[in-house]
Each structure stands twice: as structure tokens, then as C-alpha cells.
Amino acid sequence: MTKLLQTLRDINELIVFKHSVFALPFIFVAMIVASKLWNGSMWFGWGLLFLGVVCAVSARNFAMAFNRYMDEDIDRPNPRCASRPSVDGRIGRSNLILFIVGNALVFVIAAYFINSLAFWLSFPFLLILGGYSLFKRFSALAHVALGVCQGLAPIAGAVAVTGEIPLWSLLLACASTFWVGGFDILYSLQDMEYDKKAGLFSIPALYGKDASMFISRLFHGVCVIFWFLFAVAAGLGFFAYLGIVLSAVILWKEHRIVAADFSKIDRAFFTLNGYLGIMFFIFVWISLW
């Protein structure tokens, strides 16, 4: 039992499960909006809720584990990453492969039981999720690539409920892309010097702190615009717009924290963005209700 619990702790450390708070709220935002517009009710059923959670968790497990597998040579010399289970030997590469393949199969099978479009999209979705891990080796667009991975969440939520890809889900996906891309640039400031030495193509390593802060602010400004366009396209009400304004304030606060003290990047990255996603969902839910 002790060994099993330790294995579960190692897996949790590997995939950083608590960061699921970034994707899950926007999947459920898309699902309740789609259900309200499609069926007249925000409730889409227990079966779809279960399958949606299974798809979200397995897809994220696949993406994180694949990233750890591909990045072992980068992570090993990096002091911030050297204690990861994929680096220090707690989870071997053969076990990591099994974990990756297993979660990919779970994702595809769960998508099959949702609807045909979800099933066929599961394959390119996995390619996109895995492809992110390669970008940092040759392109500063790695931050955008990670954002695109996040942007798949609202599209998947809408497809699960309606079997279609409505315009508002694409707008919400664009917002998620720039939201995650923006805070990933801030998060990468921690590794700026290491990335320079390793020859990686992060925006902080290529352009420095000031330019990175500006680009991140630009990304988040575009994100807010797309949130408003999403609300218009989905026909949402006052509380959704209020939630967007409050989300914009949180992003502003995030930039203030990082600009003042790099040591608080983790607080800005996880705490504030975690609150943002949950709050965004609540205000959209109130608006629909």
C-alpha cells in the first residue's frame, strides 16, 4: 500500500494535476453554453459529464507525460527541473511510455463514446498536444503552441455536447490560446538564463525580460478582446461581461506581481490564473442561469 501511494504521488508530481484548473473550467464553460444554446438547459447529463472529465484528464496526462519524456535531456541539467520523477529515476522511461500510450488510448476510447466528431478529432488533438514538446527546440512560437493546446479545451467541450464546432467555441479557443501563451511567457522568465545556455527558443531567452513582459501583456490584451467576442457570439448577458472585466483585472494584477518580484512568478502563474478560470466559469454560469 505504501509503495502504491508513493507511485501515485510520483505520478501526481509528474503531471502536476493541480494545474488541471487551467483547462477544466473552460471545457465546462463550453459545455454549459453549448447545452443552453442547443437544449435550452445548462445540464448535459451525467454520462457526458463523466466522459468529458475522462477525456480532459487523460488528454492532459498524455500531454504532460509526453512532454516530460521528450524533455528529459533538457530538464536534467536544469536545477529547477532536476528533481522531477522523470529525471531522477522514480519513473523510468519504459513506464513513462506505458503511461503515455495508456492515456492516449483512454482518450480515444472515451471520445468514441461521446460522438463521431469527437472520435475523429481525438487523433489530431493528440498530435497537437504532443507536438508542443518539440517547438521550444526550434521556435519561439512554443508559447503559442502551448496556448493552442489549451484552446482545444473549449472546442472539445462544444463538440461533446453538440457534435459541431460553433463560432463562439473558436473565439473562446482563441482567448484561451492567448491567455495561456501570455502567462507561459511570464513563467518562462524563471528559466531565461538556462534557456539561453541550452539554446532553447523561449521568448525570454531570445528577447529578454522587458520585451517578454510587453509581449505577454499584448497576448493578454488580445485574450480579453476574444473573451468579449465570445460573449457576443454566444449571446451571453451582463454577468458574463462582468466576469470578463474581473478576469482582465486579475491579469493586470498578475503582471504587476511578476514585474515587481520574479520570485512570485509561481503565485501569479498558479494562484491567480487558477482563480481566474474558476471565476470565469461561475460568472458565465450565472449569466446563463
C-alpha positions in Angstrom: 0.0 0.0 0.0 2.8 2.4 0.9 4.5 1.7 -2.5 1.3 2.3 -4.3 0.7 5.6 -2.5 4.3 6.7 -3.4 3.7 5.8 -7.0 0.6 7.8 -7.1 2.4 10.8 -5.5 5.2 10.4 -8.2 2.6 10.4 -11.0 0.9 13.4 -9.5 4.2 15.2 -9.3 4.9 14.2 -12.9 1.7 15.6 -14.4 1.2 18.4 -11.9 -2.5 17.5 -11.6 -3.4 20.7 -9.8 -2.7 22.6 -13.0 -5.8 21.0 -14.5 -7.6 24.0 -13.0 -6.5 25.9 -16.1 -8.3 23.7 -18.7 -11.3 22.2 -16.8 -13.2 25.4 -16.2 -13.1 26.3 -19.9 -14.2 22.9 -21.0 -17.2 23.2 -18.7 -17.8 26.8 -19.8 -18.1 25.5 -23.4 -20.3 22.5 -22.3 -22.8 24.6 -20.4 -23.0 27.3 -23.1 -23.4 24.6 -25.8 -26.1 22.8 -23.8 -28.0 26.0 -23.1 -28.0 27.1 -26.7 -28.6 23.6 -28.0 -31.1 22.1 -25.5 -32.3 25.2 -23.5 -30.8 23.8 -20.3 -27.2 24.0 -19.0 -27.3 20.4 -17.8 -26.0 18.0 -20.3 -26.3 14.8 -18.3 -24.2 12.6 -16.0 -22.9 10.4 -18.8 -21.5 13.3 -20.8 -20.0 14.8 -17.6 -18.2 11.6 -16.8 -16.9 11.2 -20.4 -15.9 14.8 -20.5 -13.8 14.5 -17.3 -12.2 11.3 -18.5 -11.2 12.9 -21.8 -9.9 16.1 -20.1 -7.8 14.2 -17.6 -6.5 11.6 -20.0 -5.6 14.2 -22.6 -3.7 16.3 -20.1 -2.0 13.2 -18.6 -0.8 12.3 -22.1 0.4 15.8 -22.9 2.3 16.3 -19.6 3.9 12.8 -19.7 4.9 13.1 -23.3 6.4 16.5 -22.6 8.4 15.1 -19.7 9.5 12.1 -21.8 10.7 14.4 -24.6 12.3 17.0 -22.3 14.4 14.7 -20.2 17.6 15.8 -21.8 16.6 19.5 -21.3 15.3 19.0 -17.7 18.2 17.0 -16.3 20.8 19.9 -16.3 18.2 22.5 -15.2 18.3 22.9 -11.4 14.6 23.8 -11.3 13.6 20.5 -13.1 16.3 18.1 -11.9 14.1 16.6 -9.1 11.2 15.7 -11.4 10.2 12.0 -11.3 11.0 11.6 -15.0 14.6 12.9 -14.4 15.6 11.5 -11.0 14.7 7.9 -11.9 11.5 7.5 -9.8 9.5 6.9 -13.0 11.6 5.0 -15.7 11.3 5.7 -19.4 9.6 2.4 -20.1 6.9 3.1 -17.5 6.5 6.6 -18.8 5.8 5.2 -22.3 3.2 2.9 -20.9 1.6 5.8 -19.1 1.6 7.9 -22.3 0.1 5.1 -24.5 -2.4 4.2 -21.9 -3.8 7.7 -21.5 -3.9 8.2 -25.3 -6.0 5.0 -25.6 -8.3 6.1 -22.8 -8.8 9.5 -24.5 -9.6 8.0 -27.9 -12.0 5.4 -26.4 -13.8 7.9 -24.3 -14.1 10.3 -27.3 -15.6 7.4 -29.3 -18.4 7.0 -26.8 -19.2 10.8 -27.0 -19.9 11.2 -30.7 -18.3 10.6 -34.1 -16.8 14.0 -34.5 -15.2 13.8 -31.0 -13.7 10.4 -32.0 -12.2 11.6 -35.3 -10.9 14.8 -33.7 -9.2 12.9 -30.9 -6.3 11.9 -33.3 -5.3 15.4 -34.5 -5.9 16.6 -30.9 -3.3 14.1 -29.6 -0.8 15.2 -32.4 -1.2 18.8 -31.3 -0.8 18.0 -27.6 2.3 16.0 -28.3 3.7 18.5 -30.9 4.1 21.3 -28.3 7.0 19.5 -26.8 9.1 19.9 -29.9 8.5 23.6 -30.5 10.8 25.0 -27.8 13.8 23.4 -29.6 13.3 25.4 -32.8 10.8 28.2 -32.4 9.7 31.0 -30.1 6.1 30.0 -31.0 6.4 27.3 -28.3 4.3 29.6 -26.1 1.6 29.9 -28.7 1.7 26.1 -29.3 1.0 25.6 -25.6 -1.8 28.1 -25.8 -3.3 26.2 -28.8 -3.2 23.0 -26.6 -5.3 24.9 -24.0 -7.5 26.3 -26.8 -8.6 22.8 -27.7 -10.5 22.6 -24.4 -13.5 24.8 -25.3 -13.7 23.3 -28.8 -13.8 19.8 -27.2 -16.5 20.9 -24.8 -18.7 22.3 -27.5 -18.2 19.2 -29.8 -19.0 16.9 -26.9 -22.5 18.5 -26.4 -23.4 19.5 -30.0 -21.3 17.3 -32.3 -20.4 20.6 -34.0 -17.8 23.4 -33.8 -19.7 26.6 -33.3 -18.1 30.0 -33.9 -18.3 31.0 -30.3 -16.2 28.0 -29.3 -13.5 29.0 -31.8 -13.5 32.5 -30.3 -13.2 31.1 -26.8 -10.4 28.8 -28.0 -8.5 31.9 -29.4 -8.9 33.6 -26.0 -7.6 30.5 -24.2 -4.6 30.4 -26.6 -3.5 33.9 -25.9 -4.3 33.6 -22.1 -2.1 30.6 -21.7 0.5 31.8 -24.1 0.8 35.0 -22.2 1.3 33.5 -18.8 3.6 30.9 -20.2 5.9 33.7 -21.3 5.9 35.0 -17.7 6.5 31.5 -16.3 9.5 31.1 -18.7 11.2 34.1 -17.2 12.3 31.7 -14.4 14.4 29.7 -17.0 15.6 32.7 -19.0 19.3 32.2 -18.3 19.2 28.4 -18.5 17.3 28.6 -21.8 20.0 30.9 -23.2 22.7 28.4 -22.3 20.8 25.5 -23.6 20.0 27.2 -26.9 16.2 26.9 -26.4 13.8 29.2 -28.2 11.7 30.7 -25.4 10.8 34.4 -25.8 12.6 35.4 -22.6 15.8 33.7 -23.7 15.6 35.4 -27.2 14.4 38.9 -26.3 14.9 39.4 -22.6 12.7 40.4 -19.7 11.3 43.8 -20.8 10.3 42.6 -24.3 8.9 39.4 -22.8 6.7 41.4 -20.4 5.5 43.5 -23.2 4.6 40.6 -25.4 2.9 38.9 -22.5 0.8 42.0 -21.9 0.0 42.1 -25.6 -1.1 38.5 -25.6 -3.4 39.1 -22.6 -4.9 42.2 -24.2 -5.8 40.1 -27.3 -7.2 37.4 -24.9 -9.6 39.9 -23.3 -10.8 41.0 -26.8 -11.6 37.4 -27.7 -13.4 36.9 -24.4 -15.7 39.8 -25.3 -16.2 38.4 -28.9 -17.1 35.0 -27.4 -19.7 36.6 -25.1 -21.2 38.5 -28.0 -21.3 35.4 -30.3 -22.8 33.2 -27.6 -25.4 35.8 -26.7 -24.3 36.0 -23.0 -25.6 38.5 -20.6 -24.4 41.1 -18.1 -22.7 38.8 -15.6 -20.6 37.2 -18.3 -19.2 40.6 -19.3 -18.7 41.4 -15.6 -16.7 38.2 -15.3 -14.6 39.2 -18.3 -13.8 42.6 -16.7 -12.8 41.0 -13.4 -10.6 38.5 -15.4 -8.9 41.4 -17.1 -8.2 42.9 -13.6 -6.7 39.6 -12.5 -4.4 39.6 -15.5 -3.3 43.1 -14.7 -2.6 42.1 -11.2 -0.6 39.1 -12.4 1.7 41.4 -14.4 2.1 43.8 -11.5 3.3 40.9 -9.3 5.8 39.5 -11.8 7.2 42.9 -12.7 7.8 43.7 -9.0 9.3 40.4 -8.0 10.4 37.4 -10.1 10.3 35.1 -7.0 6.5 35.4 -7.0 6.0 34.0 -10.5 4.6 30.8 -9.1 1.9 32.8 -7.3 1.0 34.7 -10.4 1.1 31.6 -12.6 -0.9 29.2 -10.5 -2.9 31.0 -7.8 -4.2 33.9 -9.9 -4.8 32.0 -13.1 -6.5 29.2 -11.2 -8.9 31.7 -9.6 -9.4 33.3 -13.0 -10.6 30.1 -14.6 -13.0 29.2 -11.8 -14.4 32.7 -11.6 -14.9 32.9 -15.3 -16.9 29.7 -15.2 -19.1 30.9 -12.3 -19.9 34.2 -14.0 -20.8 32.5 -17.3 -23.0 30.1 -15.3 -24.8 32.9 -13.5 -25.3 34.7 -16.9 -26.9 31.7 -18.4 -28.9 30.9 -15.3 
